[in-house]
Amino acid sequence: RAAFRTHAGSFEERWAKAKAIAAAVLGAAKATGCEDAVFLQPAEPACPQVMCFLRGDVAALELARDTLQERTGERLFGGVRPVPPHLRKRLEAEGRVVADWNYFEMTVGPQHLGMDDLVFQKAWEAFFSAL
């Protein structure tokens, strides 16, 4: 509750930034031919948080993340986790093989607001290129 009260005044701005970052992630995937390696839930953020699903082995995803961080200092996500049970049926209904997907929760905080959207686009392009 304390964090909510602290940052409630920037909700709209962080939500707009989440939409811009989501567009950057999907744009980077398209630019690198990796459209089938990522999807967001919800497809357009409804708040400053969105679940980002990445297709691939955890070790490969984290190696691409770590390589990017070593090269640029940018860290796109902490760790990835298997698809939660409550979303497995949804993914299966969409024709996705659940075992192929992992996810992380992308949360936009005040520290992201001053960053240019192009930073996110370029970092995600480098990530997808490393897969």
C-alpha positions as CSV (number, residue, x, y, z in Angstrom):
1,R,0.0,0.0,0.0
2,A,2.8,2.4,0.8
3,A,4.3,1.9,-2.6
4,F,1.0,2.5,-4.3
5,R,0.4,5.7,-2.3
6,T,3.9,6.9,-3.1
7,H,3.5,6.4,-6.9
8,A,-0.2,6.8,-7.4
9,G,0.3,10.3,-8.8
10,S,2.4,8.9,-11.7
11,F,0.0,6.1,-12.6
12,E,-1.2,7.6,-15.9
13,E,2.3,8.5,-17.0
14,R,3.7,5.0,-16.1
15,W,0.7,3.4,-17.9
16,A,1.5,5.4,-21.0
17,K,5.1,4.4,-20.7
18,A,4.1,0.7,-20.4
19,K,2.2,1.0,-23.7
20,A,5.3,2.6,-25.3
21,I,7.6,-0.1,-24.0
22,A,5.2,-2.8,-25.1
23,A,5.2,-1.4,-28.6
24,A,9.0,-1.3,-28.4
25,V,9.2,-5.0,-27.4
26,L,6.9,-6.0,-30.2
27,G,8.5,-3.7,-32.7
28,A,11.9,-5.2,-31.9
29,A,10.6,-8.7,-32.3
30,K,9.2,-7.8,-35.7
31,A,12.4,-6.0,-36.8
32,T,14.5,-9.1,-35.9
33,G,12.1,-11.7,-37.3
34,C,11.2,-13.0,-33.8
35,E,7.5,-12.1,-33.8
36,D,6.7,-15.7,-32.8
37,A,9.1,-15.5,-29.8
38,V,7.1,-13.1,-27.7
39,F,3.7,-12.0,-26.7
40,L,2.2,-9.8,-24.0
41,Q,-0.7,-10.4,-21.7
42,P,-2.7,-8.3,-22.0
43,A,-1.7,-7.4,-25.6
44,E,-2.0,-3.8,-24.7
45,P,-1.1,-2.9,-21.1
46,A,-4.1,-2.0,-19.0
47,C,-1.9,-0.6,-16.2
48,P,1.9,0.0,-15.7
49,Q,2.4,-3.8,-15.5
50,V,2.2,-6.5,-18.2
51,M,3.2,-10.1,-18.4
52,C,5.8,-10.7,-21.1
53,F,6.0,-14.2,-22.4
54,L,9.1,-15.4,-24.2
55,R,9.4,-18.6,-26.1
56,G,12.6,-20.5,-25.5
57,D,14.7,-22.4,-23.0
58,V,15.3,-20.5,-19.7
59,A,19.0,-20.9,-20.0
60,A,19.0,-19.4,-23.6
61,L,16.8,-16.5,-22.6
62,E,18.9,-15.7,-19.6
63,L,22.1,-16.0,-21.6
64,A,20.8,-13.5,-24.2
65,R,19.7,-11.2,-21.3
66,D,23.1,-11.5,-19.6
67,T,25.0,-11.0,-22.8
68,L,23.1,-7.8,-23.5
69,Q,23.7,-6.6,-20.0
70,E,27.5,-7.2,-20.2
71,R,27.7,-5.4,-23.5
72,T,25.4,-2.4,-22.8
73,G,24.7,-2.4,-19.0
74,E,21.0,-2.7,-19.7
75,R,19.0,-5.4,-18.0
76,L,15.7,-6.2,-19.6
77,F,14.3,-8.5,-16.9
78,G,15.3,-10.4,-13.8
79,G,14.4,-14.1,-14.2
80,V,11.8,-15.9,-16.2
81,R,9.4,-18.5,-14.8
82,P,7.3,-21.2,-16.3
83,V,3.7,-20.3,-17.3
84,P,1.5,-20.2,-14.3
85,P,-1.2,-22.8,-14.0
86,H,-4.1,-20.4,-14.4
87,L,-2.8,-19.3,-17.9
88,R,-2.0,-22.8,-19.3
89,K,-5.4,-23.5,-20.7
90,R,-5.5,-20.0,-22.3
91,L,-2.2,-20.6,-24.0
92,E,-3.3,-24.1,-25.1
93,A,-6.5,-22.7,-26.5
94,E,-4.4,-20.2,-28.6
95,G,-2.5,-23.2,-30.0
96,R,0.7,-22.5,-28.0
97,V,2.7,-25.3,-26.5
98,V,2.9,-24.3,-22.9
99,A,6.3,-26.0,-22.3
100,D,7.9,-23.7,-24.9
101,W,7.0,-20.5,-23.0
102,N,8.3,-18.7,-19.9
103,Y,7.4,-15.3,-18.6
104,F,8.2,-12.4,-16.4
105,E,6.2,-9.4,-15.1
106,M,7.3,-6.2,-16.7
107,T,6.5,-3.3,-14.3
108,V,7.1,0.3,-15.3
109,G,8.3,2.4,-12.4
110,P,9.2,6.1,-12.0
111,Q,12.8,5.3,-13.0
112,H,11.6,4.4,-16.5
113,L,9.8,7.6,-17.2
114,G,12.8,9.6,-18.3
115,M,14.2,6.9,-20.6
116,D,13.8,7.4,-24.3
117,D,11.6,4.7,-25.9
118,L,14.3,4.0,-28.5
119,V,16.5,2.7,-25.7
120,F,14.0,-0.1,-25.1
121,Q,13.5,-0.8,-28.8
122,K,17.3,-1.1,-29.4
123,A,17.9,-3.2,-26.3
124,W,15.1,-5.6,-27.2
125,E,16.4,-5.8,-30.8
126,A,19.8,-6.8,-29.4
127,F,18.2,-9.4,-27.1
128,F,16.1,-11.0,-29.9
129,S,19.2,-11.0,-32.2
130,A,21.1,-12.9,-29.5
131,L,18.6,-15.7,-29.3
